[in-house]
Every structure is written in C-alpha cells, then in structure tokens.
C-alpha cells in the first residue's frame, strides 16, 4: 500500500525519492516508517497523519498523508 510522506525542515534529508507514493506494509505504524527512514526519534517532535496530530503508535492505511516535523527553535 502507499502513503504520501513529507519530512519537513531538517528532516527533509531523510525524504525518500518516492515520497509521493511511499510503500508501507499492512499494519505498519508511524514508528516503523520513522525507523525505516533512519530518523532518530529524538530529532522528531511532531507527527501528523491526515492533518491530525498522532502518536508514533498510529497504524497507517492506504492513502494516508504522513507529515514528520523536527523541533524548531527561534528567538
């Protein structure tokens, strides 16, 4: 099955070439995708699935939109 994957800001370096149709397995969670991409969990601050804040344990389904955001500072 396929999802749309977007890695924002400093996480963009982890974006795969096929991010618009990223392959996931049935039963995969956000945590499984994060691990497969090699993103250290301490660099990940916010996760959105279909525009809604979600935990790493969220299971993914065909057509989901997954957005991964790092901690962003300013000042």
Buried (B, 14 or more C-beta within 10 A) or exposed (E): BEBBBBBBEEBEEBBEEEBEEBEBEEEBBBBBBBBBBEBEEEEBEEBBBBEEEBEBEBBBEEEBBBBBBBEEEEE
